[in-house]
């Protein structure tokens, strides 16, 4: 369980760094939605 939590926290940190690099809020929202849908699809299937 600790490995899963550590992996998740690591990628949240990477996502926050990428979020600082993207200047537009609209592009950030589209990327977030795309990644959420993709992650859900991969998790369920």
C-alpha distance matrix in Angstrom:
0.0 3.8 5.4 5.3 6.4 8.6 9.9 10.8 12.5 14.3 15.7 16.7 18.6 20.2 21.2 22.8 24.8 26.0 26.9 29.1 30.9 31.8 35.0 35.4 33.5 34.5 33.0 29.8 29.6 30.4 27.7 25.1 26.3 26.4 22.8 21.6 23.6 22.6 18.8 19.4 21.6 19.3 16.4 19.0 21.0
3.8 0.0 3.8 5.4 5.1 6.0 8.4 9.8 10.4 12.0 14.3 15.2 16.4 18.3 19.8 21.0 22.7 24.4 25.4 27.2 29.1 30.4 33.5 34.3 32.6 34.0 32.4 29.0 29.3 30.4 27.5 25.0 26.7 26.8 23.2 22.3 24.8 23.7 20.0 21.1 23.5 21.1 18.6 21.5 23.5
5.4 3.8 0.0 3.8 5.5 5.1 6.0 8.5 9.9 10.4 12.3 14.1 15.4 16.5 18.3 20.0 21.3 22.6 24.2 26.1 27.5 28.8 32.2 33.0 31.7 32.8 30.9 27.7 28.2 28.9 25.8 23.6 25.4 25.1 21.3 20.9 23.3 21.6 18.1 19.7 21.7 18.9 16.9 20.1 21.6
5.3 5.4 3.8 0.0 3.8 5.5 5.1 6.1 8.6 9.9 10.8 12.2 14.3 15.4 16.4 18.4 20.2 21.1 22.3 24.6 26.1 27.0 30.3 30.8 29.2 30.1 28.3 25.2 25.3 25.9 23.0 20.6 22.1 21.9 18.2 17.5 19.7 18.4 14.7 16.1 18.3 15.7 13.5 16.7 18.6
6.4 5.1 5.5 3.8 0.0 3.8 5.5 5.1 6.1 8.5 10.0 10.5 12.3 14.3 15.2 16.5 18.6 20.0 20.8 22.8 24.7 25.8 28.8 29.4 27.6 28.9 27.5 24.1 24.2 25.4 22.6 20.0 21.8 22.1 18.5 17.6 20.4 19.5 15.8 17.2 19.9 17.9 15.5 18.7 21.0
8.6 6.0 5.1 5.5 3.8 0.0 3.8 5.4 5.2 6.1 8.7 9.9 10.6 12.4 14.2 15.4 16.8 18.6 19.8 21.5 23.2 24.7 27.9 28.9 27.6 29.1 27.4 24.0 24.7 25.9 22.8 20.5 22.8 22.9 19.2 19.0 21.9 20.6 17.2 19.2 21.7 19.4 17.6 21.1 23.0
9.9 8.4 6.0 5.1 5.5 3.8 0.0 3.8 5.6 5.2 6.4 8.7 10.0 10.7 12.4 14.4 15.7 16.7 18.3 20.4 21.6 22.9 26.3 27.2 26.0 27.2 25.1 22.0 22.8 23.4 20.2 18.3 20.4 20.0 16.2 16.4 19.1 17.4 14.2 16.6 18.7 16.2 14.9 18.6 20.2
10.8 9.8 8.5 6.1 5.1 5.4 3.8 0.0 3.8 5.4 5.3 6.2 8.7 9.9 10.5 12.3 14.4 15.3 16.2 18.6 20.2 21.1 24.2 24.8 23.2 24.4 22.7 19.4 19.8 20.7 17.8 15.4 17.5 17.6 13.9 13.6 16.6 15.5 12.2 14.3 17.0 15.0 13.5 17.1 19.2
12.5 10.4 9.9 8.6 6.1 5.2 5.6 3.8 0.0 3.8 5.5 5.0 6.2 8.7 9.8 10.6 12.6 14.3 15.1 16.8 18.9 20.2 23.1 24.1 22.6 24.3 22.8 19.3 20.1 21.6 18.7 16.3 18.9 19.4 15.9 15.7 19.1 18.3 15.2 17.4 20.3 18.6 17.2 20.7 22.9
14.3 12.0 10.4 9.9 8.5 6.1 5.2 5.4 3.8 0.0 3.8 5.5 5.2 6.4 8.7 10.0 10.9 12.6 14.3 15.8 17.2 19.0 22.2 23.5 22.6 24.3 22.3 19.0 20.4 21.6 18.3 16.6 19.5 19.4 15.8 16.6 19.8 18.4 15.7 18.5 20.9 18.8 18.1 21.8 23.5
15.7 14.3 12.3 10.8 10.0 8.7 6.4 5.3 5.5 3.8 0.0 3.8 5.2 4.9 6.0 8.5 9.8 10.4 12.0 14.3 15.4 16.5 19.9 20.9 20.0 21.3 19.1 16.0 17.2 18.1 14.7 13.1 16.0 15.7 12.1 13.1 16.3 14.9 12.4 15.5 17.8 16.0 15.7 19.3 20.9
16.7 15.2 14.1 12.2 10.5 9.9 8.7 6.2 5.0 5.5 3.8 0.0 3.8 5.4 5.0 6.2 8.8 9.8 10.3 12.5 14.5 15.4 18.4 19.2 17.7 19.4 17.8 14.3 15.3 16.8 13.9 11.7 14.8 15.4 12.1 12.5 16.1 15.5 13.1 15.7 18.5 17.4 16.7 20.1 22.2
18.6 16.4 15.4 14.3 12.3 10.6 10.0 8.7 6.2 5.2 5.2 3.8 0.0 3.8 5.3 5.1 6.4 8.7 9.7 10.9 12.9 14.6 17.5 19.1 18.2 20.4 18.6 15.2 17.0 18.7 15.7 14.0 17.5 18.0 14.9 15.8 19.4 18.6 16.5 19.3 21.9 20.6 20.2 23.7 25.6
20.2 18.3 16.5 15.4 14.3 12.4 10.7 9.9 8.7 6.4 4.9 5.4 3.8 0.0 3.8 5.4 5.2 6.3 8.6 10.1 11.0 12.7 16.1 17.7 17.4 19.2 16.9 13.9 16.1 17.2 13.8 13.0 16.5 16.3 13.3 15.1 18.3 17.1 15.5 18.7 20.9 19.4 19.7 23.3 24.6
21.2 19.8 18.3 16.4 15.2 14.2 12.4 10.5 9.8 8.7 6.0 5.0 5.3 3.8 0.0 3.8 5.4 5.0 6.0 8.7 9.9 10.6 13.9 14.9 14.1 15.8 13.7 10.4 12.4 13.6 10.4 9.4 13.0 13.2 10.5 12.1 15.5 14.8 13.6 16.6 18.9 18.1 18.4 21.7 23.3
22.8 21.0 20.0 18.4 16.5 15.4 14.4 12.3 10.6 10.0 8.5 6.2 5.1 5.4 3.8 0.0 3.8 5.4 4.9 6.4 8.8 10.1 12.7 14.1 13.2 15.7 14.2 10.7 12.9 15.0 12.4 11.1 14.8 15.7 13.5 14.7 18.2 18.1 16.8 19.4 22.0 21.5 21.5 24.7 26.6
24.8 22.7 21.3 20.2 18.6 16.8 15.7 14.4 12.6 10.9 9.8 8.8 6.4 5.2 5.4 3.8 0.0 3.8 5.3 5.2 6.6 9.1 11.9 14.2 14.3 16.8 14.9 12.0 14.9 16.5 13.7 13.4 17.2 17.5 15.4 17.3 20.5 19.9 18.9 22.0 24.2 23.3 23.8 27.1 28.6
26.0 24.4 22.6 21.1 20.0 18.6 16.7 15.3 14.3 12.6 10.4 9.8 8.7 6.3 5.0 5.4 3.8 0.0 3.8 5.4 5.1 6.5 10.0 11.8 12.3 14.2 11.7 9.2 12.5 13.5 10.5 11.0 14.7 14.6 12.9 15.3 18.2 17.5 17.2 20.3 22.1 21.5 22.5 25.6 26.9
26.9 25.4 24.2 22.3 20.8 19.8 18.3 16.2 15.1 14.3 12.0 10.3 9.7 8.6 6.0 4.9 5.3 3.8 0.0 3.8 5.4 5.4 8.1 9.4 9.1 11.5 9.9 6.8 9.9 11.8 9.7 9.6 13.3 14.1 12.9 14.7 17.7 17.8 17.6 20.2 22.4 22.3 23.0 25.9 27.5
29.1 27.2 26.1 24.6 22.8 21.5 20.4 18.6 16.8 15.8 14.3 12.5 10.9 10.1 8.7 6.4 5.2 5.4 3.8 0.0 3.8 5.7 7.3 9.9 10.4 13.4 12.1 9.6 12.9 15.0 13.1 13.3 16.9 17.8 16.6 18.4 21.5 21.5 21.2 23.9 26.1 25.9 26.6 29.6 31.2
30.9 29.1 27.5 26.1 24.7 23.2 21.6 20.2 18.9 17.2 15.4 14.5 12.9 11.0 9.9 8.8 6.6 5.1 5.4 3.8 0.0 3.8 6.2 9.3 11.0 13.4 11.3 9.8 13.6 14.8 12.7 13.9 17.4 17.5 16.7 19.2 21.8 21.4 21.6 24.6 26.3 26.0 27.2 30.2 31.3
31.8 30.4 28.8 27.0 25.8 24.7 22.9 21.1 20.2 19.0 16.5 15.4 14.6 12.7 10.6 10.1 9.1 6.5 5.4 5.7 3.8 0.0 3.8 5.8 7.7 9.7 7.5 6.7 10.5 11.5 10.1 11.7 14.8 15.1 15.0 17.4 19.8 19.8 20.4 23.1 24.7 24.9 26.3 28.9 30.1
35.0 33.5 32.2 30.3 28.8 27.9 26.3 24.2 23.1 22.2 19.9 18.4 17.5 16.1 13.9 12.7 11.9 10.0 8.1 7.3 6.2 3.8 0.0 3.8 6.7 9.1 8.2 8.2 11.5 12.9 12.5 14.0 16.8 17.5 18.0 20.0 22.3 22.7 23.5 26.0 27.6 28.1 29.4 31.9 33.2
35.4 34.3 33.0 30.8 29.4 28.9 27.2 24.8 24.1 23.5 20.9 19.2 19.1 17.7 14.9 14.1 14.2 11.8 9.4 9.9 9.3 5.8 3.8 0.0 3.8 5.5 5.5 6.4 8.9 10.3 10.9 12.5 14.6 15.7 16.8 18.5 20.4 21.3 22.5 24.5 26.1 27.1 28.4 30.5 31.8
33.5 32.6 31.7 29.2 27.6 27.6 26.0 23.2 22.6 22.6 20.0 17.7 18.2 17.4 14.1 13.2 14.3 12.3 9.1 10.4 11.0 7.7 6.7 3.8 0.0 3.8 5.5 5.0 6.2 8.7 9.9 10.4 12.3 14.2 15.3 16.4 18.4 19.9 20.8 22.4 24.3 25.6 26.6 28.5 30.1
34.5 34.0 32.8 30.1 28.9 29.1 27.2 24.4 24.3 24.3 21.3 19.4 20.4 19.2 15.8 15.7 16.8 14.2 11.5 13.4 13.4 9.7 9.1 5.5 3.8 0.0 3.8 5.4 5.2 6.3 8.7 9.9 10.8 12.4 14.4 15.5 16.8 18.4 20.0 21.3 22.7 24.4 25.7 27.2 28.7
33.0 32.4 30.9 28.3 27.5 27.4 25.1 22.7 22.8 22.3 19.1 17.8 18.6 16.9 13.7 14.2 14.9 11.7 9.9 12.1 11.3 7.5 8.2 5.5 5.5 3.8 0.0 3.8 5.5 5.1 6.2 8.6 10.0 10.5 12.3 14.2 15.5 16.4 18.1 20.0 21.1 22.4 24.0 25.8 26.9
29.8 29.0 27.7 25.2 24.1 24.0 22.0 19.4 19.3 19.0 16.0 14.3 15.2 13.9 10.4 10.7 12.0 9.2 6.8 9.6 9.8 6.7 8.2 6.4 5.0 5.4 3.8 0.0 3.8 5.5 5.2 6.1 8.6 9.9 10.6 12.2 14.3 15.3 16.2 18.2 19.9 20.9 22.1 24.2 25.7
29.6 29.3 28.2 25.3 24.2 24.7 22.8 19.8 20.1 20.4 17.2 15.3 17.0 16.1 12.4 12.9 14.9 12.5 9.9 12.9 13.6 10.5 11.5 8.9 6.2 5.2 5.5 3.8 0.0 3.8 5.5 5.0 6.2 8.5 9.9 10.5 12.3 14.1 15.2 16.4 18.3 19.9 20.8 22.4 24.2
30.4 30.4 28.9 25.9 25.4 25.9 23.4 20.7 21.6 21.6 18.1 16.8 18.7 17.2 13.6 15.0 16.5 13.5 11.8 15.0 14.8 11.5 12.9 10.3 8.7 6.3 5.1 5.5 3.8 0.0 3.8 5.5 5.2 6.1 8.6 9.9 10.7 12.2 14.1 15.4 16.6 18.3 19.9 21.3 22.5
27.7 27.5 25.8 23.0 22.6 22.8 20.2 17.8 18.7 18.3 14.7 13.9 15.7 13.8 10.4 12.4 13.7 10.5 9.7 13.1 12.7 10.1 12.5 10.9 9.9 8.7 6.2 5.2 5.5 3.8 0.0 3.8 5.5 5.1 6.1 8.5 10.0 10.4 12.0 14.1 15.3 16.3 17.9 19.9 21.0
25.1 25.0 23.6 20.6 20.0 20.5 18.3 15.4 16.3 16.6 13.1 11.7 14.0 13.0 9.4 11.1 13.4 11.0 9.6 13.3 13.9 11.7 14.0 12.5 10.4 9.9 8.6 6.1 5.0 5.5 3.8 0.0 3.8 5.5 5.2 6.1 8.6 9.8 10.4 12.1 14.1 15.3 16.1 18.1 19.9
26.3 26.7 25.4 22.1 21.8 22.8 20.4 17.5 18.9 19.5 16.0 14.8 17.5 16.5 13.0 14.8 17.2 14.7 13.3 16.9 17.4 14.8 16.8 14.6 12.3 10.8 10.0 8.6 6.2 5.2 5.5 3.8 0.0 3.8 5.5 5.1 6.2 8.5 9.8 10.6 12.2 14.2 15.2 16.5 18.2
26.4 26.8 25.1 21.9 22.1 22.9 20.0 17.6 19.4 19.4 15.7 15.4 18.0 16.3 13.2 15.7 17.5 14.6 14.1 17.8 17.5 15.1 17.5 15.7 14.2 12.4 10.5 9.9 8.5 6.1 5.1 5.5 3.8 0.0 3.8 5.5 5.3 6.1 8.5 10.0 10.6 12.3 14.1 15.5 16.5
22.8 23.2 21.3 18.2 18.5 19.2 16.2 13.9 15.9 15.8 12.1 12.1 14.9 13.3 10.5 13.5 15.4 12.9 12.9 16.6 16.7 15.0 18.0 16.8 15.3 14.4 12.3 10.6 9.9 8.6 6.1 5.2 5.5 3.8 0.0 3.8 5.5 5.0 5.9 8.4 9.7 10.4 11.9 14.0 15.2
21.6 22.3 20.9 17.5 17.6 19.0 16.4 13.6 15.7 16.6 13.1 12.5 15.8 15.1 12.1 14.7 17.3 15.3 14.7 18.4 19.2 17.4 20.0 18.5 16.4 15.5 14.2 12.2 10.5 9.9 8.5 6.1 5.1 5.5 3.8 0.0 3.8 5.5 5.1 6.0 8.5 9.9 10.4 12.1 14.1
23.6 24.8 23.3 19.7 20.4 21.9 19.1 16.6 19.1 19.8 16.3 16.1 19.4 18.3 15.5 18.2 20.5 18.2 17.7 21.5 21.8 19.8 22.3 20.4 18.4 16.8 15.5 14.3 12.3 10.7 10.0 8.6 6.2 5.3 5.5 3.8 0.0 3.8 5.5 5.2 6.1 8.6 9.9 10.6 12.1
22.6 23.7 21.6 18.4 19.5 20.6 17.4 15.5 18.3 18.4 14.9 15.5 18.6 17.1 14.8 18.1 19.9 17.5 17.8 21.5 21.4 19.8 22.7 21.3 19.9 18.4 16.4 15.3 14.1 12.2 10.4 9.8 8.5 6.1 5.0 5.5 3.8 0.0 3.8 5.5 5.1 6.2 8.5 10.1 10.6
18.8 20.0 18.1 14.7 15.8 17.2 14.2 12.2 15.2 15.7 12.4 13.1 16.5 15.5 13.6 16.8 18.9 17.2 17.6 21.2 21.6 20.4 23.5 22.5 20.8 20.0 18.1 16.2 15.2 14.1 12.0 10.4 9.8 8.5 5.9 5.1 5.5 3.8 0.0 3.8 5.4 5.2 6.0 8.6 10.0
19.4 21.1 19.7 16.1 17.2 19.2 16.6 14.3 17.4 18.5 15.5 15.7 19.3 18.7 16.6 19.4 22.0 20.3 20.2 23.9 24.6 23.1 26.0 24.5 22.4 21.3 20.0 18.2 16.4 15.4 14.1 12.1 10.6 10.0 8.4 6.0 5.2 5.5 3.8 0.0 3.8 5.5 5.0 6.1 8.4
21.6 23.5 21.7 18.3 19.9 21.7 18.7 17.0 20.3 20.9 17.8 18.5 21.9 20.9 18.9 22.0 24.2 22.1 22.4 26.1 26.3 24.7 27.6 26.1 24.3 22.7 21.1 19.9 18.3 16.6 15.3 14.1 12.2 10.6 9.7 8.5 6.1 5.1 5.4 3.8 0.0 3.8 5.5 5.4 6.0
19.3 21.1 18.9 15.7 17.9 19.4 16.2 15.0 18.6 18.8 16.0 17.4 20.6 19.4 18.1 21.5 23.3 21.5 22.3 25.9 26.0 24.9 28.1 27.1 25.6 24.4 22.4 20.9 19.9 18.3 16.3 15.3 14.2 12.3 10.4 9.9 8.6 6.2 5.2 5.5 3.8 0.0 3.8 5.6 5.4
16.4 18.6 16.9 13.5 15.5 17.6 14.9 13.5 17.2 18.1 15.7 16.7 20.2 19.7 18.4 21.5 23.8 22.5 23.0 26.6 27.2 26.3 29.4 28.4 26.6 25.7 24.0 22.1 20.8 19.9 17.9 16.1 15.2 14.1 11.9 10.4 9.9 8.5 6.0 5.0 5.5 3.8 0.0 3.8 5.8
19.0 21.5 20.1 16.7 18.7 21.1 18.6 17.1 20.7 21.8 19.3 20.1 23.7 23.3 21.7 24.7 27.1 25.6 25.9 29.6 30.2 28.9 31.9 30.5 28.5 27.2 25.8 24.2 22.4 21.3 19.9 18.1 16.5 15.5 14.0 12.1 10.6 10.1 8.6 6.1 5.4 5.6 3.8 0.0 3.8
21.0 23.5 21.6 18.6 21.0 23.0 20.2 19.2 22.9 23.5 20.9 22.2 25.6 24.6 23.3 26.6 28.6 26.9 27.5 31.2 31.3 30.1 33.2 31.8 30.1 28.7 26.9 25.7 24.2 22.5 21.0 19.9 18.2 16.5 15.2 14.1 12.1 10.6 10.0 8.4 6.0 5.4 5.8 3.8 0.0
